[in-house]
Structure formats: structure tokens, C-alpha cells
Amino acid sequence: MEEEMIRIIDVDGLELDVEKVAILENEEENTKYLVYAKGETQKSGNKILYISKLVVGEKGYELDNITDEEEWMNVKKIMSEIVSK
């Protein structure tokens, strides 16, 4: 499977090319999340994944941190549903 690379701007304003792993959607809350990788791996060899909330900004989508515990629970539920399919 070919990696889809996208460019993001992190919270410090740095541009990064990252691998887009998936877009998760919470249809009930009308929110989207980007799952991405920076090319890092754990000692076990597994990719390190990051998840950020996608919000519409002035120039398109922007990334936002997920800080609310209830929102994290919803994201985990979406991921569990994907894994169980």
C-alpha cells in the first residue's frame, strides 16, 4: 500500500511532511480527526501514530489538540469500531 504524504503545519508553525494514515469521522458530533505518522517507530517496530482534530480555518483545515476526556473517549470508540470490522 502506497503512503499518502501530506504537509501539515504544527503548533509551532513548522511545516512537516507526514504520512496520512486515516481520517476518522464522528458523525454525531460532525467532527473529523486526522491519524498520521511522522516516520517514527517504537522499539517493537510499530509506527508511532498521532491523532489531531481537524477544524476549518482561514486557509482550509487546521490541526487542533484533543484535550477533552469525553472527546478522547469518542475517538477511541471510533477506532475500536474500525478495528473490529
PDB file with one MODEL, atoms N, CA, C and O in Angstrom:
MODEL        1
ATOM      1  N   MET A   1       0.838  -1.181   0.000  1.00  0.00           N
ATOM      2  CA  MET A   1       0.000   0.000   0.000  1.00  0.00           C
ATOM      3  C   MET A   1       0.883   1.244   0.000  1.00  0.00           C
ATOM      4  O   MET A   1       1.782   1.372   0.831  1.00  0.00           O
ATOM      5  N   GLU A   2       0.629   2.149  -0.922  1.00  0.00           N
ATOM      6  CA  GLU A   2       1.439   3.350  -1.049  1.00  0.00           C
ATOM      7  C   GLU A   2       1.066   4.364   0.012  1.00  0.00           C
ATOM      8  O   GLU A   2      -0.111   4.571   0.307  1.00  0.00           O
ATOM      9  N   GLU A   3       2.078   4.994   0.581  1.00  0.00           N
ATOM     10  CA  GLU A   3       1.853   6.005   1.600  1.00  0.00           C
ATOM     11  C   GLU A   3       1.362   7.292   0.949  1.00  0.00           C
ATOM     12  O   GLU A   3       1.872   7.695  -0.097  1.00  0.00           O
ATOM     13  N   GLU A   4       0.379   7.936   1.561  1.00  0.00           N
ATOM     14  CA  GLU A   4      -0.076   9.242   1.092  1.00  0.00           C
ATOM     15  C   GLU A   4       0.545  10.290   1.999  1.00  0.00           C
ATOM     16  O   GLU A   4       0.230  10.365   3.186  1.00  0.00           O
ATOM     17  N   MET A   5       1.422  11.090   1.436  1.00  0.00           N
ATOM     18  CA  MET A   5       2.098  12.123   2.202  1.00  0.00           C
ATOM     19  C   MET A   5       1.328  13.435   2.077  1.00  0.00           C
ATOM     20  O   MET A   5       0.858  13.794   0.997  1.00  0.00           O
ATOM     21  N   ILE A   6       1.209  14.139   3.193  1.00  0.00           N
ATOM     22  CA  ILE A   6       0.566  15.449   3.205  1.00  0.00           C
ATOM     23  C   ILE A   6       1.438  16.403   3.997  1.00  0.00           C
ATOM     24  O   ILE A   6       2.259  15.973   4.808  1.00  0.00           O
ATOM     25  N   ARG A   7       1.267  17.674   3.769  1.00  0.00           N
ATOM     26  CA  ARG A   7       2.018  18.691   4.506  1.00  0.00           C
ATOM     27  C   ARG A   7       1.099  19.306   5.553  1.00  0.00           C
ATOM     28  O   ARG A   7      -0.020  19.723   5.253  1.00  0.00           O
ATOM     29  N   ILE A   8       1.590  19.354   6.780  1.00  0.00           N
ATOM     30  CA  ILE A   8       0.839  19.978   7.871  1.00  0.00           C
ATOM     31  C   ILE A   8       1.700  21.068   8.485  1.00  0.00           C
ATOM     32  O   ILE A   8       2.915  21.101   8.287  1.00  0.00           O
ATOM     33  N   ILE A   9       1.073  21.943   9.217  1.00  0.00           N
ATOM     34  CA  ILE A   9       1.781  22.964   9.980  1.00  0.00           C
ATOM     35  C   ILE A   9       1.501  22.677  11.442  1.00  0.00           C
ATOM     36  O   ILE A   9       0.348  22.651  11.873  1.00  0.00           O
ATOM     37  N   ASP A  10       2.580  22.461  12.209  1.00  0.00           N
ATOM     38  CA  ASP A  10       2.385  22.113  13.618  1.00  0.00           C
ATOM     39  C   ASP A  10       2.087  23.355  14.447  1.00  0.00           C
ATOM     40  O   ASP A  10       2.028  24.466  13.920  1.00  0.00           O
ATOM     41  N   VAL A  11       1.900  23.158  15.748  1.00  0.00           N
ATOM     42  CA  VAL A  11       1.511  24.260  16.632  1.00  0.00           C
ATOM     43  C   VAL A  11       2.585  25.338  16.736  1.00  0.00           C
ATOM     44  O   VAL A  11       2.290  26.468  17.125  1.00  0.00           O
ATOM     45  N   ASP A  12       3.838  24.997  16.388  1.00  0.00           N
ATOM     46  CA  ASP A  12       4.922  25.974  16.407  1.00  0.00           C
ATOM     47  C   ASP A  12       5.097  26.675  15.059  1.00  0.00           C
ATOM     48  O   ASP A  12       6.004  27.491  14.896  1.00  0.00           O
ATOM     49  N   GLY A  13       4.225  26.355  14.089  1.00  0.00           N
ATOM     50  CA  GLY A  13       4.298  26.972  12.783  1.00  0.00           C
ATOM     51  C   GLY A  13       5.253  26.292  11.816  1.00  0.00           C
ATOM     52  O   GLY A  13       5.485  26.800  10.719  1.00  0.00           O
ATOM     53  N   LEU A  14       5.813  25.144  12.207  1.00  0.00           N
ATOM     54  CA  LEU A  14       6.729  24.414  11.339  1.00  0.00           C
ATOM     55  C   LEU A  14       5.951  23.541  10.360  1.00  0.00           C
ATOM     56  O   LEU A  14       4.985  22.878  10.740  1.00  0.00           O
ATOM     57  N   GLU A  15       6.378  23.546   9.096  1.00  0.00           N
ATOM     58  CA  GLU A  15       5.755  22.682   8.096  1.00  0.00           C
ATOM     59  C   GLU A  15       6.394  21.304   8.168  1.00  0.00           C
ATOM     60  O   GLU A  15       7.618  21.174   8.202  1.00  0.00           O
ATOM     61  N   LEU A  16       5.554  20.283   8.190  1.00  0.00           N
ATOM     62  CA  LEU A  16       6.018  18.901   8.244  1.00  0.00           C
ATOM     63  C   LEU A  16       5.340  18.083   7.160  1.00  0.00           C
ATOM     64  O   LEU A  16       4.144  18.242   6.919  1.00  0.00           O
ATOM     65  N   ASP A  17       6.093  17.208   6.502  1.00  0.00           N
ATOM     66  CA  ASP A  17       5.506  16.233   5.593  1.00  0.00           C
ATOM     67  C   ASP A  17       5.282  14.964   6.392  1.00  0.00           C
ATOM     68  O   ASP A  17       6.226  14.387   6.933  1.00  0.00           O
ATOM     69  N   VAL A  18       4.026  14.529   6.467  1.00  0.00           N
ATOM     70  CA  VAL A  18       3.665  13.371   7.271  1.00  0.00           C
ATOM     71  C   VAL A  18       2.859  12.393   6.420  1.00  0.00           C
ATOM     72  O   VAL A  18       2.312  12.755   5.379  1.00  0.00           O
ATOM     73  N   GLU A  19       2.799  11.153   6.884  1.00  0.00           N
ATOM     74  CA  GLU A  19       2.000  10.139   6.212  1.00  0.00           C
ATOM     75  C   GLU A  19       0.570  10.185   6.748  1.00  0.00           C
ATOM     76  O   GLU A  19       0.337  10.037   7.948  1.00  0.00           O
ATOM     77  N   LYS A  20      -0.381  10.394   5.837  1.00  0.00           N
ATOM     78  CA  LYS A  20      -1.800  10.347   6.230  1.00  0.00           C
ATOM     79  C   LYS A  20      -2.182   8.883   6.359  1.00  0.00           C
ATOM     80  O   LYS A  20      -2.128   8.133   5.384  1.00  0.00           O
ATOM     81  N   VAL A  21      -2.567   8.475   7.559  1.00  0.00           N
ATOM     82  CA  VAL A  21      -2.960   7.096   7.809  1.00  0.00           C
ATOM     83  C   VAL A  21      -4.462   6.936   7.615  1.00  0.00           C
ATOM     84  O   VAL A  21      -4.909   5.987   6.970  1.00  0.00           O
ATOM     85  N   ALA A  22      -5.244   7.861   8.170  1.00  0.00           N
ATOM     86  CA  ALA A  22      -6.698   7.769   8.066  1.00  0.00           C
ATOM     87  C   ALA A  22      -7.348   9.077   8.477  1.00  0.00           C
ATOM     88  O   ALA A  22      -6.748   9.906   9.161  1.00  0.00           O
ATOM     89  N   ILE A  23      -8.583   9.240   8.044  1.00  0.00           N
ATOM     90  CA  ILE A  23      -9.445  10.312   8.536  1.00  0.00           C
ATOM     91  C   ILE A  23     -10.583   9.622   9.279  1.00  0.00           C
ATOM     92  O   ILE A  23     -11.293   8.791   8.714  1.00  0.00           O
ATOM     93  N   LEU A  24     -10.748   9.971  10.538  1.00  0.00           N
ATOM     94  CA  LEU A  24     -11.846   9.423  11.344  1.00  0.00           C
ATOM     95  C   LEU A  24     -12.953  10.460  11.413  1.00  0.00           C
ATOM     96  O   LEU A  24     -12.682  11.659  11.475  1.00  0.00           O
ATOM     97  N   GLU A  25     -14.192  10.006  11.402  1.00  0.00           N
ATOM     98  CA  GLU A  25     -15.329  10.922  11.485  1.00  0.00           C
ATOM     99  C   GLU A  25     -16.253  10.527  12.621  1.00  0.00           C
ATOM    100  O   GLU A  25     -16.583   9.355  12.799  1.00  0.00           O
ATOM    101  N   ASN A  26     -16.658  11.515  13.376  1.00  0.00           N
ATOM    102  CA  ASN A  26     -17.704  11.339  14.376  1.00  0.00           C
ATOM    103  C   ASN A  26     -18.923  12.059  13.820  1.00  0.00           C
ATOM    104  O   ASN A  26     -19.065  13.274  13.961  1.00  0.00           O
ATOM    105  N   GLU A  27     -19.795  11.294  13.189  1.00  0.00           N
ATOM    106  CA  GLU A  27     -20.954  11.890  12.518  1.00  0.00           C
ATOM    107  C   GLU A  27     -21.918  12.542  13.499  1.00  0.00           C
ATOM    108  O   GLU A  27     -22.567  13.532  13.165  1.00  0.00           O
ATOM    109  N   GLU A  28     -22.017  11.992  14.712  1.00  0.00           N
ATOM    110  CA  GLU A  28     -22.920  12.568  15.718  1.00  0.00           C
ATOM    111  C   GLU A  28     -22.491  13.981  16.106  1.00  0.00           C
ATOM    112  O   GLU A  28     -23.332  14.858  16.306  1.00  0.00           O
ATOM    113  N   GLU A  29     -21.180  14.198  16.211  1.00  0.00           N
ATOM    114  CA  GLU A  29     -20.647  15.498  16.621  1.00  0.00           C
ATOM    115  C   GLU A  29     -20.212  16.350  15.425  1.00  0.00           C
ATOM    116  O   GLU A  29     -19.819  17.505  15.592  1.00  0.00           O
ATOM    117  N   ASN A  30     -20.283  15.773  14.211  1.00  0.00           N
ATOM    118  CA  ASN A  30     -19.852  16.450  12.989  1.00  0.00           C
ATOM    119  C   ASN A  30     -18.392  16.920  13.100  1.00  0.00           C
ATOM    120  O   ASN A  30     -18.065  18.064  12.786  1.00  0.00           O
ATOM    121  N   THR A  31     -17.525  15.999  13.557  1.00  0.00           N
ATOM    122  CA  THR A  31     -16.104  16.309  13.695  1.00  0.00           C
ATOM    123  C   THR A  31     -15.274  15.282  12.933  1.00  0.00           C
ATOM    124  O   THR A  31     -15.703  14.147  12.724  1.00  0.00           O
ATOM    125  N   LYS A  32     -14.073  15.702  12.522  1.00  0.00           N
ATOM    126  CA  LYS A  32     -13.134  14.834  11.819  1.00  0.00           C
ATOM    127  C   LYS A  32     -11.790  14.881  12.519  1.00  0.00           C
ATOM    128  O   LYS A  32     -11.420  15.878  13.140  1.00  0.00           O
ATOM    129  N   TYR A  33     -11.063  13.763  12.402  1.00  0.00           N
ATOM    130  CA  TYR A  33      -9.750  13.632  13.026  1.00  0.00           C
ATOM    131  C   TYR A  33      -8.767  13.065  12.006  1.00  0.00           C
ATOM    132  O   TYR A  33      -9.116  12.183  11.222  1.00  0.00           O
ATOM    133  N   LEU A  34      -7.558  13.568  12.022  1.00  0.00           N
ATOM    134  CA  LEU A  34      -6.504  13.072  11.154  1.00  0.00           C
ATOM    135  C   LEU A  34      -5.599  12.151  11.952  1.00  0.00           C
ATOM    136  O   LEU A  34      -5.081  12.533  13.001  1.00  0.00           O
ATOM    137  N   VAL A  35      -5.410  10.932  11.450  1.00  0.00           N
ATOM    138  CA  VAL A  35      -4.444   9.992  12.022  1.00  0.00           C
ATOM    139  C   VAL A  35      -3.242  10.037  11.087  1.00  0.00           C
ATOM    140  O   VAL A  35      -3.373   9.795   9.887  1.00  0.00           O
ATOM    141  N   TYR A  36      -2.062  10.349  11.641  1.00  0.00           N
ATOM    142  CA  TYR A  36      -0.884  10.495  10.796  1.00  0.00           C
ATOM    143  C   TYR A  36       0.368   9.973  11.489  1.00  0.00           C
ATOM    144  O   TYR A  36       0.393   9.776  12.704  1.00  0.00           O
ATOM    145  N   ALA A  37       1.415   9.752  10.679  1.00  0.00           N
ATOM    146  CA  ALA A  37       2.694   9.254  11.192  1.00  0.00           C
ATOM    147  C   ALA A  37       3.806  10.174  10.690  1.00  0.00           C
ATOM    148  O   ALA A  37       3.722  10.743   9.602  1.00  0.00           O
ATOM    149  N   LYS A  38       4.844  10.302  11.507  1.00  0.00           N
ATOM    150  CA  LYS A  38       5.993  11.140  11.155  1.00  0.00           C
ATOM    151  C   LYS A  38       7.212  10.306  10.769  1.00  0.00           C
ATOM    152  O   LYS A  38       8.325  10.827  10.696  1.00  0.00           O
ATOM    153  N   GLY A  39       7.002   9.016  10.523  1.00  0.00           N
ATOM    154  CA  GLY A  39       8.115   8.146  10.157  1.00  0.00           C
ATOM    155  C   GLY A  39       8.869   7.593  11.355  1.00  0.00           C
ATOM    156  O   GLY A  39       9.960   7.044  11.204  1.00  0.00           O
ATOM    157  N   GLU A  40       8.296   7.733  12.544  1.00  0.00           N
ATOM    158  CA  GLU A  40       8.928   7.244  13.769  1.00  0.00           C
ATOM    159  C   GLU A  40       8.397   5.858  14.100  1.00  0.00           C
ATOM    160  O   GLU A  40       7.249   5.536  13.795  1.00  0.00           O
ATOM    161  N   THR A  41       9.239   5.036  14.728  1.00  0.00           N
ATOM    162  CA  THR A  41       8.803   3.711  15.162  1.00  0.00           C
ATOM    163  C   THR A  41       9.176   3.489  16.612  1.00  0.00           C
ATOM    164  O   THR A  41      10.126   4.074  17.131  1.00  0.00           O
ATOM    165  N   GLN A  42       8.399   2.627  17.255  1.00  0.00           N
ATOM    166  CA  GLN A  42       8.695   2.201  18.615  1.00  0.00           C
ATOM    167  C   GLN A  42       9.797   1.151  18.556  1.00  0.00           C
ATOM    168  O   GLN A  42      10.135   0.663  17.478  1.00  0.00           O
ATOM    169  N   LYS A  43      10.352   0.805  19.701  1.00  0.00           N
ATOM    170  CA  LYS A  43      11.377  -0.241  19.753  1.00  0.00           C
ATOM    171  C   LYS A  43      10.860  -1.561  19.188  1.00  0.00           C
ATOM    172  O   LYS A  43      11.628  -2.359  18.650  1.00  0.00           O
ATOM    173  N   SER A  44       9.558  -1.784  19.313  1.00  0.00           N
ATOM    174  CA  SER A  44       8.944  -3.022  18.813  1.00  0.00           C
ATOM    175  C   SER A  44       8.816  -3.021  17.288  1.00  0.00           C
ATOM    176  O   SER A  44       8.508  -4.052  16.691  1.00  0.00           O
ATOM    177  N   GLY A  45       9.053  -1.866  16.656  1.00  0.00           N
ATOM    178  CA  GLY A  45       8.935  -1.758  15.213  1.00  0.00           C
ATOM    179  C   GLY A  45       7.611  -1.189  14.747  1.00  0.00           C
ATOM    180  O   GLY A  45       7.448  -0.915  13.558  1.00  0.00           O
ATOM    181  N   ASN A  46       6.657  -1.002  15.657  1.00  0.00           N
ATOM    182  CA  ASN A  46       5.357  -0.426  15.298  1.00  0.00           C
ATOM    183  C   ASN A  46       5.493   1.072  15.039  1.00  0.00           C
ATOM    184  O   ASN A  46       6.280   1.758  15.690  1.00  0.00           O
ATOM    185  N   LYS A  47       4.704   1.572  14.068  1.00  0.00           N
ATOM    186  CA  LYS A  47       4.690   3.001  13.786  1.00  0.00           C
ATOM    187  C   LYS A  47       4.116   3.760  14.970  1.00  0.00           C
ATOM    188  O   LYS A  47       3.198   3.287  15.641  1.00  0.00           O
ATOM    189  N   ILE A  48       4.666   4.938  15.218  1.00  0.00           N
ATOM    190  CA  ILE A  48       4.071   5.845  16.194  1.00  0.00           C
ATOM    191  C   ILE A  48       3.062   6.696  15.441  1.00  0.00           C
ATOM    192  O   ILE A  48       3.404   7.358  14.461  1.00  0.00           O
ATOM    193  N   LEU A  49       1.809   6.676  15.906  1.00  0.00           N
ATOM    194  CA  LEU A  49       0.728   7.411  15.262  1.00  0.00           C
ATOM    195  C   LEU A  49       0.309   8.604  16.111  1.00  0.00           C
ATOM    196  O   LEU A  49       0.402   8.582  17.338  1.00  0.00           O
ATOM    197  N   TYR A  50      -0.146   9.626  15.438  1.00  0.00           N
ATOM    198  CA  TYR A  50      -0.649  10.839  16.076  1.00  0.00           C
ATOM    199  C   TYR A  50      -2.073  11.068  15.600  1.00  0.00           C
ATOM    200  O   TYR A  50      -2.425  10.725  14.472  1.00  0.00           O
ATOM    201  N   ILE A  51      -2.886  11.648  16.464  1.00  0.00           N
ATOM    202  CA  ILE A  51      -4.269  11.965  16.102  1.00  0.00           C
ATOM    203  C   ILE A  51      -4.536  13.413  16.492  1.00  0.00           C
ATOM    204  O   ILE A  51      -4.272  13.820  17.623  1.00  0.00           O
ATOM    205  N   SER A  52      -5.058  14.179  15.553  1.00  0.00           N
ATOM    206  CA  SER A  52      -5.419  15.569  15.810  1.00  0.00           C
ATOM    207  C   SER A  52      -6.804  15.841  15.254  1.00  0.00           C
ATOM    208  O   SER A  52      -7.228  15.234  14.271  1.00  0.00           O
ATOM    209  N   LYS A  53      -7.489  16.747  15.890  1.00  0.00           N
ATOM    210  CA  LYS A  53      -8.805  17.161  15.426  1.00  0.00           C
ATOM    211  C   LYS A  53      -8.617  18.082  14.223  1.00  0.00           C
ATOM    212  O   LYS A  53      -7.750  18.955  14.235  1.00  0.00           O
ATOM    213  N   LEU A  54      -9.426  17.888  13.190  1.00  0.00           N
ATOM    214  CA  LEU A  54      -9.405  18.759  12.017  1.00  0.00           C
ATOM    215  C   LEU A  54     -10.475  19.834  12.199  1.00  0.00           C
ATOM    216  O   LEU A  54     -11.649  19.524  12.404  1.00  0.00           O
ATOM    217  N   VAL A  55     -10.063  21.082  12.123  1.00  0.00           N
ATOM    218  CA  VAL A  55     -11.012  22.194  12.203  1.00  0.00           C
ATOM    219  C   VAL A  55     -10.832  23.063  10.963  1.00  0.00           C
ATOM    220  O   VAL A  55      -9.726  23.181  10.435  1.00  0.00           O
ATOM    221  N   VAL A  56     -11.910  23.663  10.510  1.00  0.00           N
ATOM    222  CA  VAL A  56     -11.831  24.524   9.341  1.00  0.00           C
ATOM    223  C   VAL A  56     -11.267  25.869   9.769  1.00  0.00           C
ATOM    224  O   VAL A  56     -11.794  26.534  10.662  1.00  0.00           O
ATOM    225  N   GLY A  57     -10.173  26.253   9.103  1.00  0.00           N
ATOM    226  CA  GLY A  57      -9.535  27.533   9.384  1.00  0.00           C
ATOM    227  C   GLY A  57      -9.606  28.449   8.175  1.00  0.00           C
ATOM    228  O   GLY A  57     -10.328  28.175   7.216  1.00  0.00           O
ATOM    229  N   GLU A  58      -8.859  29.525   8.227  1.00  0.00           N
ATOM    230  CA  GLU A  58      -8.862  30.512   7.146  1.00  0.00           C
ATOM    231  C   GLU A  58      -8.342  29.936   5.834  1.00  0.00           C
ATOM    232  O   GLU A  58      -8.834  30.288   4.762  1.00  0.00           O
ATOM    233  N   LYS A  59      -7.348  29.052   5.914  1.00  0.00           N
ATOM    234  CA  LYS A  59      -6.710  28.509   4.710  1.00  0.00           C
ATOM    235  C   LYS A  59      -7.055  27.039   4.491  1.00  0.00           C
ATOM    236  O   LYS A  59      -6.308  26.324   3.823  1.00  0.00           O
ATOM    237  N   GLY A  60      -8.155  26.588   5.033  1.00  0.00           N
ATOM    238  CA  GLY A  60      -8.532  25.183   4.914  1.00  0.00           C
ATOM    239  C   GLY A  60      -8.521  24.534   6.281  1.00  0.00           C
ATOM    240  O   GLY A  60      -8.766  25.185   7.296  1.00  0.00           O
ATOM    241  N   TYR A  61      -8.231  23.233   6.295  1.00  0.00           N
ATOM    242  CA  TYR A  61      -8.220  22.515   7.565  1.00  0.00           C
ATOM    243  C   TYR A  61      -6.975  22.848   8.377  1.00  0.00           C
ATOM    244  O   TYR A  61      -5.884  23.014   7.832  1.00  0.00           O
ATOM    245  N   GLU A  62      -7.160  22.942   9.679  1.00  0.00           N
ATOM    246  CA  GLU A  62      -6.065  23.122  10.627  1.00  0.00           C
ATOM    247  C   GLU A  62      -6.151  22.009  11.658  1.00  0.00           C
ATOM    248  O   GLU A  62      -7.221  21.447  11.892  1.00  0.00           O
ATOM    249  N   LEU A  63      -5.022  21.696  12.270  1.00  0.00           N
ATOM    250  CA  LEU A  63      -4.986  20.664  13.306  1.00  0.00           C
ATOM    251  C   LEU A  63      -5.160  21.305  14.670  1.00  0.00           C
ATOM    252  O   LEU A  63      -4.651  22.394  14.936  1.00  0.00           O
ATOM    253  N   ASP A  64      -5.888  20.610  15.525  1.00  0.00           N
ATOM    254  CA  ASP A  64      -6.110  21.081  16.887  1.00  0.00           C
ATOM    255  C   ASP A  64      -5.914  19.905  17.831  1.00  0.00           C
ATOM    256  O   ASP A  64      -6.225  18.765  17.486  1.00  0.00           O
ATOM    257  N   ASN A  65      -5.405  20.181  19.009  1.00  0.00           N
ATOM    258  CA  ASN A  65      -5.216  19.134  20.016  1.00  0.00           C
ATOM    259  C   ASN A  65      -6.558  18.676  20.568  1.00  0.00           C
ATOM    260  O   ASN A  65      -7.518  19.444  20.636  1.00  0.00           O
ATOM    261  N   ILE A  66      -6.600  17.420  20.955  1.00  0.00           N
ATOM    262  CA  ILE A  66      -7.782  16.862  21.618  1.00  0.00           C
ATOM    263  C   ILE A  66      -7.471  16.902  23.118  1.00  0.00           C
ATOM    264  O   ILE A  66      -6.644  16.135  23.610  1.00  0.00           O
ATOM    265  N   THR A  67      -8.131  17.790  23.822  1.00  0.00           N
ATOM    266  CA  THR A  67      -7.826  17.975  25.240  1.00  0.00           C
ATOM    267  C   THR A  67      -8.950  17.512  26.161  1.00  0.00           C
ATOM    268  O   THR A  67      -8.737  17.326  27.359  1.00  0.00           O
ATOM    269  N   ASP A  68     -10.134  17.328  25.611  1.00  0.00           N
ATOM    270  CA  ASP A  68     -11.298  16.948  26.398  1.00  0.00           C
ATOM    271  C   ASP A  68     -11.351  15.427  26.545  1.00  0.00           C
ATOM    272  O   ASP A  68     -11.263  14.709  25.548  1.00  0.00           O
ATOM    273  N   GLU A  69     -11.492  14.931  27.764  1.00  0.00           N
ATOM    274  CA  GLU A  69     -11.519  13.484  28.025  1.00  0.00           C
ATOM    275  C   GLU A  69     -12.683  12.795  27.312  1.00  0.00           C
ATOM    276  O   GLU A  69     -12.526  11.693  26.786  1.00  0.00           O
ATOM    277  N   GLU A  70     -13.845  13.439  27.293  1.00  0.00           N
ATOM    278  CA  GLU A  70     -15.005  12.842  26.614  1.00  0.00           C
ATOM    279  C   GLU A  70     -14.756  12.727  25.110  1.00  0.00           C
ATOM    280  O   GLU A  70     -15.139  11.738  24.485  1.00  0.00           O
ATOM    281  N   GLU A  71     -14.112  13.742  24.535  1.00  0.00           N
ATOM    282  CA  GLU A  71     -13.793  13.689  23.111  1.00  0.00           C
ATOM    283  C   GLU A  71     -12.807  12.553  22.826  1.00  0.00           C
ATOM    284  O   GLU A  71     -12.943  11.858  21.819  1.00  0.00           O
ATOM    285  N   TRP A  72     -11.800  12.355  23.718  1.00  0.00           N
ATOM    286  CA  TRP A  72     -10.861  11.240  23.556  1.00  0.00           C
ATOM    287  C   TRP A  72     -11.587   9.903  23.603  1.00  0.00           C
ATOM    288  O   TRP A  72     -11.268   8.991  22.840  1.00  0.00           O
ATOM    289  N   MET A  73     -12.551   9.787  24.489  1.00  0.00           N
ATOM    290  CA  MET A  73     -13.327   8.547  24.576  1.00  0.00           C
ATOM    291  C   MET A  73     -14.074   8.293  23.269  1.00  0.00           C
ATOM    292  O   MET A  73     -14.149   7.153  22.812  1.00  0.00           O
ATOM    293  N   ASN A  74     -14.630   9.351  22.663  1.00  0.00           N
ATOM    294  CA  ASN A  74     -15.328   9.205  21.387  1.00  0.00           C
ATOM    295  C   ASN A  74     -14.376   8.768  20.278  1.00  0.00           C
ATOM    296  O   ASN A  74     -14.735   7.930  19.452  1.00  0.00           O
ATOM    297  N   VAL A  75     -13.157   9.331  20.250  1.00  0.00           N
ATOM    298  CA  VAL A  75     -12.158   8.953  19.248  1.00  0.00           C
ATOM    299  C   VAL A  75     -11.768   7.488  19.438  1.00  0.00           C
ATOM    300  O   VAL A  75     -11.660   6.749  18.460  1.00  0.00           O
ATOM    301  N   LYS A  76     -11.556   7.063  20.673  1.00  0.00           N
ATOM    302  CA  LYS A  76     -11.212   5.668  20.949  1.00  0.00           C
ATOM    303  C   LYS A  76     -12.336   4.732  20.499  1.00  0.00           C
ATOM    304  O   LYS A  76     -12.077   3.644  19.984  1.00  0.00           O
ATOM    305  N   LYS A  77     -13.580   5.161  20.698  1.00  0.00           N
ATOM    306  CA  LYS A  77     -14.725   4.349  20.276  1.00  0.00           C
ATOM    307  C   LYS A  77     -14.729   4.195  18.756  1.00  0.00           C
ATOM    308  O   LYS A  77     -14.973   3.098  18.253  1.00  0.00           O
ATOM    309  N   ILE A  78     -14.464   5.276  18.014  1.00  0.00           N
ATOM    310  CA  ILE A  78     -14.408   5.214  16.557  1.00  0.00           C
ATOM    311  C   ILE A  78     -13.296   4.262  16.118  1.00  0.00           C
ATOM    312  O   ILE A  78     -13.498   3.447  15.218  1.00  0.00           O
ATOM    313  N   MET A  79     -12.124   4.362  16.750  1.00  0.00           N
ATOM    314  CA  MET A  79     -11.002   3.476  16.395  1.00  0.00           C
ATOM    315  C   MET A  79     -11.354   2.024  16.689  1.00  0.00           C
ATOM    316  O   MET A  79     -11.029   1.144  15.892  1.00  0.00           O
ATOM    317  N   SER A  80     -12.003   1.757  17.804  1.00  0.00           N
ATOM    318  CA  SER A  80     -12.398   0.377  18.155  1.00  0.00           C
ATOM    319  C   SER A  80     -13.362  -0.188  17.125  1.00  0.00           C
ATOM    320  O   SER A  80     -13.259  -1.356  16.752  1.00  0.00           O
ATOM    321  N   GLU A  81     -14.293   0.631  16.666  1.00  0.00           N
ATOM    322  CA  GLU A  81     -15.249   0.179  15.657  1.00  0.00           C
ATOM    323  C   GLU A  81     -14.544  -0.170  14.353  1.00  0.00           C
ATOM    324  O   GLU A  81     -14.929  -1.129  13.684  1.00  0.00           O
ATOM    325  N   ILE A  82     -13.519   0.591  13.981  1.00  0.00           N
ATOM    326  CA  ILE A  82     -12.766   0.308  12.761  1.00  0.00           C
ATOM    327  C   ILE A  82     -11.995  -0.984  12.907  1.00  0.00           C
ATOM    328  O   ILE A  82     -11.989  -1.809  11.993  1.00  0.00           O
ATOM    329  N   VAL A  83     -11.346  -1.172  14.038  1.00  0.00           N
ATOM    330  CA  VAL A  83     -10.518  -2.372  14.268  1.00  0.00           C
ATOM    331  C   VAL A  83     -11.371  -3.622  14.302  1.00  0.00           C
ATOM    332  O   VAL A  83     -10.931  -4.679  13.851  1.00  0.00           O
ATOM    333  N   SER A  84     -12.585  -3.527  14.829  1.00  0.00           N
ATOM    334  CA  SER A  84     -13.433  -4.710  14.966  1.00  0.00           C
ATOM    335  C   SER A  84     -14.115  -5.126  13.667  1.00  0.00           C
ATOM    336  O   SER A  84     -14.755  -6.176  13.620  1.00  0.00           O
ATOM    337  N   LYS A  85     -13.989  -4.322  12.610  1.00  0.00           N
ATOM    338  CA  LYS A  85     -14.619  -4.667  11.327  1.00  0.00           C
ATOM    339  C   LYS A  85     -13.830  -5.707  10.590  1.00  0.00           C
ATOM    340  O   LYS A  85     -14.215  -6.114   9.494  1.00  0.00           O
TER     341      LYS A  85
ENDMDL
END
